[in-house]
Amino acid sequence: MKTKIFAMLFAGAMAAGMASCDLDPKVYSSMTDDNFPKTVSDADALLTGLYANIKNNSGGMDDRFANGAWGWPVWSIGGAGWYGYNEITTDEAYYLNETRYRDFTWGAADNSMQTYQLNRNITRATRLIDVLEKLQFDDARKKRMIAEAKCIRAHIMFALYDMYGPVPMTIDPEKARDVKYEPRPTKEEYFNQMVKDLTEALPSLPAKTQHTADWGRCNQGLARMLLMKLYMNDHQFDKALPYAEALKDMGYTLSTDYFEPFRNETSNETIWAIPSGSISDNEFFFYTIPSDCNEVCGLEVAPYWGVFTMTWSFYDTFTSGDVRKKGIAPTYKQYVKNSQTGRMDTILHTRYNNPGERLQYGPLVVKYFIDKQLSSSGRFHQVCFRYADVILSLAEIENELNGPTNKALDYLKQITDRAHTTATIPADIQASKDKFREFLLAERGRELYLEGWRREDLIRFGKFISNARARGKDAKDYQVLLPIPSKVITQSGGIVKQNPGYE
C-alpha cells in the first residue's frame, strides 16, 4: 500500500538534491525549455520531488548553497525548520543548540537560508503546473497532478509566510522561465494566492486517504486544514468556519486513546501524516532522547543526541490526572555495565535527583509509543494534522464569532473529556471571550504539545511576545517574524526588502 509513497519520497530526496542550487536568477534560468520535463513520467518525477520539501528528514534536503549544508524541509523537528522553529521559540520547548531562537537574540545578521531556501520550490511548482497543463494525457490524472502541485506550493508558501511574512513568489509561468528578483508581494496578494491554490486544488484531490495507495499524498483534509488555519491566523474566523465544519463532516473521529494516532499510522483521527519508510525517517526520537537514556516511559530506546525537551514550567501546567502527561517523562533510566560484576546497573535520572544534562532543563517527550527498532531507525510516521485540532479550532471559532457559548464549551469538552481534565475547566470560563481564550490557548498547548503549533497559536492569540518577555527574554515586537536572509537582500540589489525592525 505504501510502496508508492516510499518510492515517491526517495525520488523526492534525489530531485531535491539535484535541484539544490542558489537563489541567484542565473540558476533558475538554467532550467530551460530544452531540459525541463516534457513527458508525463518526467513531470511525475518532478511532482514527487516537490514532496521532499514537506517531509521530515532533514538530510533529504541537500542544498549546498544554504550555509554550506543541507536545508530544512517544513516538517523537520531539527535545526530551525518551520516545525522546530515553531517550538523552540515558545514556552513549550527547550532546545540546547539553537540558543539565539530560544533566547530571542536573533537579528538581521542571522542567516536562515537553510529554511528560506524552500522559496525556490514555489517557482519549481509553477513550472510544473505549466508543463502539466500543456501535456496531453488522461484528464482526471492531469487534474489530480495539478491539484497536488498547487497544494504542495500552498503548503510551502504557508510555512514561509508563517516565518517571514510574504516572500517573493513566481506564479506566472512565463516569468518562471527566467526568474529575476522581484519585490515582495503585499500580504493580500500572497495570502490570496495561497487561498486560490488550495481552493482550486480541493475538487481534484482525494478525500480521506487512510488505507489507500494515496496515503501520504495531498488530500482534501490537508487542503481544508491549511485553509482553516490561514483564515484563523488572519482572524477571519467567519471564513475559517466552513472549512472547519467541512472537516467535521468528512468522517474523522477522535480516538478514545490519546496516543493511538501516534502508534497507528492510519488512525481515523489523523488527517494527514508523513508515512513511515526507510527514506522519510522521523527524527523525533533522535532529537528527544539523550545519549545516556536507555529506558523512558516504560519504553526501551536507543540513546541519541536528544537536544529537545519540554520546559518544566509547561509540564507543570498538566494536572496529575491528565492522560496526555503519560507521554512526557520527568524521569528516565540509564543502563551502565558494572566493571566488577559484569551486570548492567540502572541509574535513575529525575528532575530533582541526578538530572544530568537534560532534565535540568525539562522532561523528555516520547508521545510515539513504538518499539525500539522503529524509534531507533526513524521508520515510523509523523502526525502533522489531526482531528483534535479541528475540534479545538471549532471551539475557538465559535467563541470568536458568538462566544462565550455552550456550543464552544461543548467542543472544548470533547478534548478535555478524553484527557480526563474536564474538572479543571474554570467555573467562570464563560464569563467573557477572554476567559475562554485564556483556557483554550493553554489547552491547545497541552493537547498538541510538540506537534509544531505552539508559536503560531501564541501569535494568533496575541501572546507570543508577551509570553517570551514573561520568561525573561528581551523579545521585540517585530520578532513575530524572522529577518529575510541578508544573502537574498544583497543578491537582489535591494529589490527584496527586509522585514521591519531588521533594516
C-alpha positions in Angstrom: 0.0 0.0 0.0 2.8 2.4 0.9 5.4 1.3 -1.6 4.5 4.0 -4.0 4.8 6.8 -1.4 8.2 5.4 -0.3 9.4 5.5 -3.8 8.0 8.9 -4.1 9.9 10.2 -1.1 13.1 8.6 -2.4 12.7 10.3 -5.7 11.8 13.5 -3.9 15.0 13.4 -2.0 17.0 12.8 -5.1 15.2 15.5 -7.0 15.7 18.0 -4.2 19.4 17.1 -4.2 19.7 17.7 -8.0 17.8 20.9 -7.7 19.9 22.2 -4.9 21.0 25.5 -6.2 21.4 29.1 -5.4 18.6 31.7 -5.4 20.7 33.6 -7.9 18.5 34.1 -11.0 21.1 32.5 -13.3 20.4 29.2 -11.6 16.7 29.3 -12.3 17.3 30.3 -15.9 19.4 27.2 -16.4 16.2 25.2 -16.2 15.4 25.8 -19.9 12.8 24.5 -22.3 15.5 22.1 -23.5 16.0 20.3 -20.2 12.7 20.9 -18.4 10.3 17.8 -18.3 8.2 17.3 -21.4 6.7 13.9 -20.7 4.1 12.7 -18.1 6.7 10.5 -16.5 9.2 13.3 -16.3 6.5 15.6 -14.8 5.5 12.9 -12.3 9.2 12.7 -11.2 9.3 16.4 -10.6 6.0 16.3 -8.7 7.4 13.6 -6.4 10.5 15.8 -5.9 8.3 18.6 -4.6 7.1 16.3 -1.8 10.6 16.3 -0.4 10.1 19.8 0.8 7.2 18.9 3.1 8.7 15.8 4.6 10.5 15.4 7.9 14.1 14.0 7.3 16.5 17.0 7.3 19.1 15.0 5.4 16.9 14.7 2.4 17.0 18.4 1.5 20.6 18.7 0.5 21.2 22.3 -0.5 24.8 23.2 -0.5 24.3 26.9 -1.0 22.5 27.1 2.3 25.2 27.8 4.8 27.3 25.1 3.2 24.9 22.4 4.5 21.5 20.8 3.8 18.3 22.7 4.0 15.4 22.1 6.4 12.1 20.7 5.0 8.9 22.0 6.5 8.3 19.2 8.9 11.8 18.6 10.3 12.0 18.9 14.1 15.7 19.7 13.9 17.5 22.9 13.5 15.4 25.9 12.6 12.9 24.4 10.1 9.3 25.6 10.3 8.3 22.8 12.7 11.3 23.1 15.0 11.3 26.9 15.0 7.6 26.9 16.0 8.5 25.0 19.2 11.9 26.3 20.3 10.8 30.0 20.3 8.0 29.2 22.8 7.3 28.4 26.4 6.7 24.7 25.5 10.1 23.5 24.5 13.8 23.9 25.3 16.4 23.4 22.6 20.1 23.1 23.6 21.6 24.1 20.3 19.6 27.0 18.7 20.2 29.4 21.6 19.5 32.5 19.5 15.9 31.4 18.8 15.4 30.1 22.3 16.6 33.3 23.8 15.3 35.8 21.3 18.7 37.1 20.5 18.5 36.7 16.7 18.8 39.7 14.5 19.3 40.9 10.9 22.7 39.2 10.7 21.3 35.7 11.4 21.3 33.6 8.3 18.3 31.2 7.9 19.0 30.3 4.3 18.6 26.6 5.2 14.9 27.3 5.8 14.4 30.2 3.4 15.7 28.0 0.5 12.2 26.4 0.4 11.2 29.6 -1.5 12.7 28.3 -4.8 10.2 25.5 -4.9 7.4 27.9 -5.4 8.9 28.5 -8.8 9.5 24.8 -9.4 5.8 24.1 -8.7 4.8 26.9 -11.1 6.8 25.5 -13.9 5.5 22.0 -13.2 1.9 23.2 -13.3 2.5 24.9 -16.6 4.0 21.7 -18.1 1.1 19.6 -16.8 -1.4 21.9 -18.3 0.2 21.7 -21.7 0.8 18.0 -21.8 -1.8 15.8 -23.4 -2.8 12.8 -21.2 -5.7 11.4 -19.2 -7.8 14.4 -18.0 -8.5 13.0 -14.5 -4.9 12.2 -13.8 -3.9 15.6 -15.1 -6.3 17.4 -12.8 -5.1 15.3 -9.9 -1.4 16.0 -10.5 -2.0 19.8 -10.9 -4.1 19.8 -7.7 -1.2 18.1 -5.8 1.3 20.6 -7.2 -0.9 23.5 -6.1 -1.5 22.0 -2.7 2.3 21.5 -2.1 3.0 25.0 -3.4 0.5 26.4 -0.9 1.9 24.3 1.9 5.4 25.6 1.3 4.1 29.2 1.0 2.2 28.7 4.2 5.3 27.8 6.1 7.3 30.6 4.6 4.5 33.1 5.3 4.4 32.0 8.9 8.1 32.6 9.4 8.9 35.6 7.2 5.6 37.1 6.0 5.1 37.4 2.2 8.2 36.3 0.3 8.9 36.7 -3.5 6.8 34.3 -5.4 6.9 33.4 -9.1 3.4 32.3 -10.1 3.4 33.5 -13.7 4.9 30.5 -15.8 6.4 33.0 -18.3 8.4 34.6 -15.6 9.3 31.2 -14.2 11.3 30.5 -17.3 13.9 33.2 -16.5 13.4 34.2 -12.8 14.6 37.6 -11.7 14.3 39.1 -8.3 11.1 41.0 -7.8 9.7 43.0 -4.9 7.9 41.1 -2.2 4.2 40.9 -2.8 1.7 42.5 -0.5 0.3 40.4 2.3 -3.1 40.4 0.5 -1.5 39.2 -2.8 0.4 36.4 -1.1 -2.5 35.4 1.1 -4.9 35.3 -1.8 -2.6 33.1 -3.9 -2.4 30.5 -1.1 -6.2 30.5 -0.9 -6.5 30.3 -4.7 -4.2 27.3 -4.9 -5.9 25.4 -2.2 -9.5 26.1 -3.3 -8.6 25.2 -6.9 -6.9 22.0 -5.8 -9.7 20.8 -3.5 -12.1 19.2 -6.0 -9.4 17.1 -7.7 -7.8 15.8 -4.5 -8.9 12.5 -2.9 -10.9 12.9 0.3 -9.6 10.7 3.2 -6.7 8.6 2.2 -6.3 6.1 5.1 -5.6 2.5 3.9 -5.2 3.6 0.3 -2.2 3.9 -2.1 -2.6 7.6 -1.8 -1.6 7.7 1.9 0.9 10.5 2.4 -0.1 12.4 -0.8 -2.1 15.6 -0.6 -5.7 15.1 0.2 -8.8 17.2 0.8 -8.3 17.1 4.5 -4.8 18.7 4.2 -6.1 21.4 1.9 -9.0 22.2 4.2 -6.7 22.3 7.3 -4.4 24.8 5.6 -7.3 27.0 4.5 -8.8 26.8 8.0 -5.5 27.8 9.6 -4.8 30.6 7.1 -8.1 32.3 7.8 -7.9 31.7 11.6 -4.4 33.1 11.7 -5.7 36.2 9.8 -8.6 36.5 12.3 -11.1 35.9 9.5 -13.0 33.4 11.7 -16.2 33.6 9.6 -14.2 32.4 6.6 -12.4 29.7 8.6 -15.7 28.2 9.8 -16.9 26.5 6.6 -13.6 24.6 6.3 -13.7 23.5 9.9 -17.3 22.3 9.5 -16.4 20.5 6.3 -13.6 18.7 8.1 -16.0 17.7 10.8 -18.3 16.2 8.2 -15.5 14.1 6.5 -15.8 11.2 8.8 -12.7 11.7 11.0 -13.1 10.8 14.7 -11.4 11.3 18.0 -9.7 8.2 19.1 -10.7 7.0 22.6 -6.9 6.7 23.3 -5.0 9.9 23.1 -1.8 8.1 21.9 -3.4 5.9 19.3 -2.7 8.3 16.4 1.0 8.2 17.3 1.1 4.4 17.4 -1.3 3.7 14.5 -0.2 5.4 11.3 -3.6 5.3 9.6 -5.6 6.3 12.7 -9.0 7.7 11.8 -8.0 10.8 13.9 -5.1 11.6 11.5 -6.0 13.9 8.7 -2.5 14.0 7.1 0.7 12.4 8.1 4.1 11.8 6.6 4.1 8.0 6.2 6.7 5.6 7.6 9.6 4.4 5.4 13.3 3.9 5.2 13.7 7.2 3.2 11.5 9.6 5.1 12.9 8.9 8.6 11.1 10.5 11.5 13.8 12.2 13.6 11.6 12.8 16.6 13.4 10.3 18.9 16.8 11.4 17.6 16.1 14.9 19.0 14.2 14.0 22.2 16.2 11.0 23.6 19.6 12.0 25.1 22.8 10.0 24.9 22.5 8.5 28.4 18.9 7.3 28.1 18.0 3.6 27.7 14.5 3.5 29.1 11.8 6.2 29.3 8.1 6.0 30.0 8.5 2.2 30.1 9.9 2.0 26.6 13.4 0.7 25.8 15.0 3.3 23.5 18.3 3.8 21.7 20.4 6.7 23.0 20.7 9.7 20.7 21.8 13.3 20.9 18.4 14.4 22.4 18.7 18.2 22.3 14.9 18.8 22.6 13.0 18.8 25.9 9.8 20.2 27.2 10.2 23.0 29.7 9.4 22.3 33.4 7.1 25.3 33.6 5.0 24.0 30.8 5.0 20.5 32.2 3.7 21.8 35.5 0.5 23.1 33.7 -0.6 19.4 33.3 -2.7 18.1 36.2 -1.8 14.7 37.7 -4.8 13.0 36.1 -4.2 14.3 32.6 -3.7 11.2 30.5 -1.6 13.2 27.9 1.1 13.5 30.6 2.0 9.9 30.2 3.9 10.8 27.0 6.1 13.2 29.0 8.9 11.8 31.1 10.1 13.5 34.3 12.5 10.6 34.8 14.4 8.1 32.7 16.8 5.2 33.2 20.4 4.7 32.1 22.0 1.3 31.9 25.7 1.1 32.8 27.8 -2.0 32.9 29.3 -2.8 36.3 33.0 -3.4 35.8 33.2 -5.7 38.8 30.1 -7.8 38.4 29.7 -7.5 34.7 26.0 -6.9 35.1 24.0 -3.8 34.0 23.3 -1.3 36.7 20.5 1.1 36.4 20.9 4.8 37.1 17.7 6.7 37.6 17.7 10.3 36.4 15.0 12.5 37.9 14.0 16.2 38.0 15.4 16.7 41.5 18.0 13.9 41.8 20.8 13.4 39.3 19.0 15.3 36.5 22.0 15.1 34.2 22.5 17.3 31.2 18.9 17.1 30.0 16.4 17.0 33.0 17.9 20.2 34.4 16.1 21.9 31.5 12.9 19.9 31.3 11.3 16.5 30.9 11.7 14.3 27.9 8.9 13.9 25.4 8.0 10.5 24.0 4.5 10.7 22.6 5.1 8.0 19.9 4.8 4.7 21.9 6.5 2.4 19.5 9.1 -0.3 19.8 12.9 0.3 20.0 13.5 -1.0 16.5 11.2 1.6 14.9 12.2 4.5 17.2 15.9 3.9 16.7 15.6 3.7 12.9 13.2 6.5 12.5 11.0 4.3 10.3 7.7 5.5 11.6 5.1 8.0 10.6 4.8 11.7 11.7 1.4 13.1 12.6 1.1 16.5 11.1 -2.7 17.3 11.1 -5.2 15.6 13.3 -8.9 15.9 14.1 -8.3 17.0 17.7 -7.0 20.3 16.2 -10.2 20.7 14.2 -12.4 20.3 17.4 -10.3 22.9 19.3 -10.5 25.2 16.2 -14.3 24.9 16.2 -14.3 25.9 19.8 -12.1 28.9 19.1 -14.1 29.9 16.0 -17.4 29.7 17.9 -16.1 31.7 20.8 -14.7 34.4 18.5 -17.9 34.7 16.4 -20.6 34.2 19.1 -18.9 33.5 22.4 -18.9 32.7 25.1 -21.4 30.0 24.2 -22.3 26.5 25.3 -21.5 25.3 21.8 -17.9 26.4 22.2 -17.7 24.8 25.6 -19.1 21.5 24.3 -16.4 21.4 21.6 -13.7 22.0 24.2 -15.1 19.3 26.5 -14.7 16.7 23.7 -10.9 17.2 24.2 -10.9 17.5 28.0 -13.2 14.5 28.4 -10.7 12.3 26.6 -7.8 13.8 28.6 -9.8 13.3 31.9 -9.4 17.0 32.7 -12.9 18.5 32.3 -13.0 19.1 36.0 -10.1 21.6 35.5 -12.2 23.9 33.3 -12.6 27.2 35.3 -16.1 27.7 36.6 -16.1 31.2 35.1 -14.8 30.2 31.6 -18.0 31.6 30.0 -17.7 35.0 31.8 -16.1 36.5 28.7 -14.4 35.7 25.4 -11.1 36.5 27.0 -11.7 33.9 29.8 -12.5 31.3 27.2 -9.4 32.3 25.1 -7.1 32.0 28.1 -8.0 28.5 28.9 -8.3 27.4 25.3 -4.8 28.6 24.5 -3.4 26.6 27.4 -5.4 23.6 26.4 -4.2 23.8 22.8 -0.7 23.6 24.1 -1.4 20.6 26.3 -3.3 18.7 23.6 -0.9 19.5 20.7 2.4 19.5 22.6 5.5 19.2 20.4 3.4 18.9 17.2 4.6 22.3 15.8 1.7 24.6 16.5 2.6 26.5 19.7 4.3 29.6 18.2 1.5 30.0 15.7 -1.1 29.7 18.4 0.6 32.2 20.6 0.8 34.7 17.8 -2.8 34.3 16.9 -3.9 34.8 20.5 -1.6 37.9 20.7 0.6 36.3 23.3 3.9 35.4 21.6 6.0 38.4 22.5 4.4 39.0 26.0 4.9 35.3 26.8 8.6 35.5 25.9 9.0 38.6 28.0 7.4 36.9 30.9 10.1 34.2 30.6 12.8 36.9 30.8 13.5 37.2 27.1 14.3 40.6 25.6 11.8 40.0 22.9 11.0 42.8 20.4 7.6 43.2 18.8 9.0 42.7 15.3 10.3 39.3 16.3 7.0 37.7 15.4 8.8 37.2 12.0 12.3 36.2 11.1 14.6 38.5 9.1 14.9 37.8 5.4 18.4 36.3 4.9 20.9 39.0 4.1 22.1 36.9 1.1 18.7 37.5 -0.5 18.8 41.2 0.2 22.3 41.6 -1.2 21.9 39.4 -4.3 18.6 41.2 -5.2 20.3 44.5 -5.1 17.9 45.7 -2.6 14.8 44.8 -4.6 13.8 42.4 -1.9 13.2 44.5 1.2 13.9 43.4 4.8 11.2 42.9 7.4 10.6 45.9 9.7 12.9 46.0 12.7 15.7 44.3 10.9 16.7 47.0 8.5 
